[in-house]
Amino acid sequence: MSSVVYLLDDDEAVRESVAAILHLNDVTVHTYASAVAFEGVQFEDHQSCLLIDVHLADGNGIETLSTLRKKGVTIPAIVMSGRMETGYTQALENLAPVVWLEKPIDGDAIANLLHELLGGC
C-alpha cells in the first residue's frame, strides 16, 4: 500500500518543493492551489495525510480542516504557516490528529514527520 499526501497550499513554489521532497521519499502527492480546487476531493483508500497551509488566497486551512472533520474525514493533518496567530493552538486541538509545522519547511523534518504519521511508510 503506498502513501498519499494531499497538499493544499496557494504558493506554487511551496507546492513544487514539498512535492519534490515527498516524491524522493516514494510518497504520492496530490497538489491543490486553493480551497475551491480542494473541495470534493475523494480520499483514496491508502495511508494518507493532509498537508495544509493556514493562509490560502481563497480561504483558511483550519476552516477547511474543520469542514473535513465534520464530514468524518479523520486522516492525520499537518497544518503549516509562516506565523502562529492567537487561537490557532486551541482550534487545532479540536481537529486531531493534527501537527503544527512552521514555515519555512525543512525537507528532512517534513519527511520524518510524514514517516511517523503514515506508520513508517
Phi and psi restraints in degrees (value plus and minus 20) as a CYANA .aco file:
   2 SER   PHI    -111.4   -71.4
   2 SER   PSI     137.2   177.2
   3 SER   PHI    -109.5   -69.5
   3 SER   PSI     124.1   164.1
   4 VAL   PHI    -148.3  -108.3
   4 VAL   PSI     112.4   152.4
   5 VAL   PHI    -136.3   -96.3
   5 VAL   PSI     111.2   151.2
   6 TYR   PHI    -120.5   -80.5
   6 TYR   PSI      90.9   130.9
   7 LEU   PHI    -126.1   -86.1
   7 LEU   PSI      95.8   135.8
   8 LEU   PHI    -136.8   -96.8
   8 LEU   PSI      87.9   127.9
   9 ASP   PHI    -173.9  -133.9
   9 ASP   PSI     115.2   155.2
  10 ASP   PHI    -102.2   -62.2
  10 ASP   PSI     -25.7    14.3
  11 ASP   PHI    -113.0   -73.0
  11 ASP   PSI      91.7   131.7
  12 GLU   PHI     -78.3   -38.3
  12 GLU   PSI     -60.4   -20.4
  13 ALA   PHI     -82.9   -42.9
  13 ALA   PSI     -59.5   -19.5
  14 VAL   PHI     -85.8   -45.8
  14 VAL   PSI     -67.1   -27.1
  15 ARG   PHI     -76.9   -36.9
  15 ARG   PSI     -67.1   -27.1
  16 GLU   PHI     -86.5   -46.5
  16 GLU   PSI     -63.9   -23.9
  17 SER   PHI     -90.6   -50.6
  17 SER   PSI     -62.6   -22.6
  18 VAL   PHI     -85.8   -45.8
  18 VAL   PSI     -62.8   -22.8
  19 ALA   PHI     -80.2   -40.2
  19 ALA   PSI     -60.7   -20.7
  20 ALA   PHI     -82.6   -42.6
  20 ALA   PSI     -63.8   -23.8
  21 ILE   PHI     -80.6   -40.6
  21 ILE   PSI     -65.0   -25.0
  22 LEU   PHI     -88.2   -48.2
  22 LEU   PSI     -58.4   -18.4
  23 HIS   PHI     -80.7   -40.7
  23 HIS   PSI     -58.1   -18.1
  24 LEU   PHI     -83.1   -43.1
  24 LEU   PSI     -42.6    -2.6
  25 ASN   PHI    -121.0   -81.0
  25 ASN   PSI       0.3    40.3
  26 ASP   PHI      38.4    78.4
  26 ASP   PSI      17.8    57.8
  27 VAL   PHI    -128.5   -88.5
  27 VAL   PSI     112.5   152.5
  28 THR   PHI     -97.4   -57.4
  28 THR   PSI     113.5   153.5
  29 VAL   PHI    -144.2  -104.2
  29 VAL   PSI     109.8   149.8
  30 HIS   PHI    -130.4   -90.4
  30 HIS   PSI     101.0   141.0
  31 THR   PHI    -126.0   -86.0
  31 THR   PSI     127.4   167.4
  32 TYR   PHI    -158.7  -118.7
  32 TYR   PSI     114.8   154.8
  33 ALA   PHI    -113.7   -73.7
  33 ALA   PSI     -30.2     9.8
  34 SER   PHI    -173.0  -133.0
  34 SER   PSI     140.8   180.8
  35 ALA   PHI     -82.5   -42.5
  35 ALA   PSI     -57.8   -17.8
  36 VAL   PHI     -83.1   -43.1
  36 VAL   PSI     -64.4   -24.4
  37 ALA   PHI     -83.7   -43.7
  37 ALA   PSI     -48.3    -8.3
  38 PHE   PHI    -101.7   -61.7
  38 PHE   PSI     -43.0    -3.0
  39 GLU   PHI     -76.8   -36.8
  39 GLU   PSI     118.4   158.4
  40 GLY   PHI      60.2   100.2
  40 GLY   PSI     -11.9    28.1
  41 VAL   PHI     -78.9   -38.9
  41 VAL   PSI     113.6   153.6
  42 GLN   PHI    -117.9   -77.9
  42 GLN   PSI      91.1   131.1
  43 PHE   PHI     -93.7   -53.7
  43 PHE   PSI     107.6   147.6
  44 GLU   PHI     -91.9   -51.9
  44 GLU   PSI     138.5   178.5
  45 ASP   PHI    -104.4   -64.4
  45 ASP   PSI      48.3    88.3
  46 HIS   PHI    -157.4  -117.4
  46 HIS   PSI     149.4   189.4
  47 GLN   PHI     -86.0   -46.0
  47 GLN   PSI     102.5   142.5
  48 SER   PHI    -162.0  -122.0
  48 SER   PSI     144.9   184.9
  49 CYS   PHI    -170.1  -130.1
  49 CYS   PSI     127.3   167.3
  50 LEU   PHI    -122.7   -82.7
  50 LEU   PSI     110.0   150.0
  51 LEU   PHI    -137.8   -97.8
  51 LEU   PSI      89.3   129.3
  52 ILE   PHI    -152.3  -112.3
  52 ILE   PSI     115.9   155.9
  53 ASP   PHI    -103.3   -63.3
  53 ASP   PSI     124.7   164.7
  54 VAL   PHI     -90.7   -50.7
  54 VAL   PSI     -67.8   -27.8
  55 HIS   PHI    -116.3   -76.3
  55 HIS   PSI      84.0   124.0
  56 LEU   PHI    -129.4   -89.4
  56 LEU   PSI     132.4   172.4
  57 ALA   PHI     -81.2   -41.2
  57 ALA   PSI     -51.0   -11.0
  58 ASP   PHI    -138.3   -98.3
  58 ASP   PSI       0.0    40.0
  59 GLY   PHI     151.6   191.6
  59 GLY   PSI    -183.2  -143.2
  60 ASN   PHI    -147.6  -107.6
  60 ASN   PSI     107.6   147.6
  61 GLY   PHI     -82.7   -42.7
  61 GLY   PSI     -54.1   -14.1
  62 ILE   PHI     -87.6   -47.6
  62 ILE   PSI     -60.6   -20.6
  63 GLU   PHI     -84.9   -44.9
  63 GLU   PSI     -59.3   -19.3
  64 THR   PHI     -82.1   -42.1
  64 THR   PSI     -64.4   -24.4
  65 LEU   PHI     -84.2   -44.2
  65 LEU   PSI     -60.5   -20.5
  66 SER   PHI     -79.9   -39.9
  66 SER   PSI     -62.5   -22.5
  67 THR   PHI     -81.6   -41.6
  67 THR   PSI     -62.5   -22.5
  68 LEU   PHI     -81.8   -41.8
  68 LEU   PSI     -64.0   -24.0
  69 ARG   PHI     -81.6   -41.6
  69 ARG   PSI     -59.6   -19.6
  70 LYS   PHI     -85.0   -45.0
  70 LYS   PSI     -47.0    -7.0
  71 LYS   PHI    -105.3   -65.3
  71 LYS   PSI     -20.5    19.5
  72 GLY   PHI      71.6   111.6
  72 GLY   PSI     -11.5    28.5
  73 VAL   PHI    -100.4   -60.4
  73 VAL   PSI      95.9   135.9
  74 THR   PHI    -135.2   -95.2
  74 THR   PSI      -6.5    33.5
  75 ILE   PHI     -82.5   -42.5
  75 ILE   PSI     130.0   170.0
  76 PRO   PHI     -79.8   -39.8
  76 PRO   PSI     129.7   169.7
  77 ALA   PHI    -151.8  -111.8
  77 ALA   PSI     122.7   162.7
  78 ILE   PHI    -134.3   -94.3
  78 ILE   PSI     100.0   140.0
  79 VAL   PHI    -122.5   -82.5
  79 VAL   PSI     107.8   147.8
  80 MET   PHI    -134.0   -94.0
  80 MET   PSI     126.7   166.7
  81 SER   PHI    -183.3  -143.3
  81 SER   PSI     132.6   172.6
  82 GLY   PHI    -102.5   -62.5
  82 GLY   PSI     -30.8     9.2
  83 ARG   PHI    -170.8  -130.8
  83 ARG   PSI     114.6   154.6
  84 MET   PHI    -107.2   -67.2
  84 MET   PSI     106.8   146.8
  85 GLU   PHI    -130.6   -90.6
  85 GLU   PSI     136.0   176.0
  86 THR   PHI     -74.7   -34.7
  86 THR   PSI     113.6   153.6
  87 GLY   PHI      77.0   117.0
  87 GLY   PSI     -38.0     2.0
  88 TYR   PHI     -82.7   -42.7
  88 TYR   PSI     -65.5   -25.5
  89 THR   PHI     -78.4   -38.4
  89 THR   PSI     -67.5   -27.5
  90 GLN   PHI     -85.4   -45.4
  90 GLN   PSI     -63.0   -23.0
  91 ALA   PHI     -80.6   -40.6
  91 ALA   PSI     -60.7   -20.7
  92 LEU   PHI     -90.2   -50.2
  92 LEU   PSI     -52.0   -12.0
  93 GLU   PHI     -79.5   -39.5
  93 GLU   PSI     -51.4   -11.4
  94 ASN   PHI    -103.3   -63.3
  94 ASN   PSI     -21.6    18.4
  95 LEU   PHI    -137.4   -97.4
  95 LEU   PSI       1.0    41.0
  96 ALA   PHI     -76.9   -36.9
  96 ALA   PSI     131.6   171.6
  97 PRO   PHI    -100.8   -60.8
  97 PRO   PSI     105.7   145.7
  98 VAL   PHI    -167.9  -127.9
  98 VAL   PSI     126.0   166.0
  99 VAL   PHI    -146.2  -106.2
  99 VAL   PSI     119.8   159.8
 100 TRP   PHI    -112.7   -72.7
 100 TRP   PSI     114.3   154.3
 101 LEU   PHI    -152.8  -112.8
 101 LEU   PSI     103.8   143.8
 102 GLU   PHI    -109.0   -69.0
 102 GLU   PSI     115.6   155.6
 103 LYS   PHI    -100.8   -60.8
 103 LYS   PSI     132.4   172.4
 104 PRO   PHI     -90.2   -50.2
 104 PRO   PSI     129.6   169.6
 105 ILE   PHI    -110.1   -70.1
 105 ILE   PSI     111.2   151.2
 106 ASP   PHI    -106.4   -66.4
 106 ASP   PSI     105.5   145.5
 107 GLY   PHI     -76.8   -36.8
 107 GLY   PSI     -66.2   -26.2
 108 ASP   PHI     -85.2   -45.2
 108 ASP   PSI     -59.2   -19.2
 109 ALA   PHI     -83.1   -43.1
 109 ALA   PSI     -63.2   -23.2
 110 ILE   PHI     -90.0   -50.0
 110 ILE   PSI     -57.3   -17.3
 111 ALA   PHI     -83.0   -43.0
 111 ALA   PSI     -63.7   -23.7
 112 ASN   PHI     -85.7   -45.7
 112 ASN   PSI     -61.7   -21.7
 113 LEU   PHI     -83.1   -43.1
 113 LEU   PSI     -64.6   -24.6
 114 LEU   PHI     -84.7   -44.7
 114 LEU   PSI     -57.2   -17.2
 115 HIS   PHI     -77.6   -37.6
 115 HIS   PSI     -64.0   -24.0
 116 GLU   PHI     -86.6   -46.6
 116 GLU   PSI     -67.0   -27.0
 117 LEU   PHI     -87.4   -47.4
 117 LEU   PSI     -51.6   -11.6
 118 LEU   PHI    -115.9   -75.9
 118 LEU   PSI       0.0    40.0
 119 GLY   PHI      50.0    90.0
 119 GLY   PSI      15.9    55.9
 120 GLY   PHI      67.9   107.9
 120 GLY   PSI      -8.6    31.4
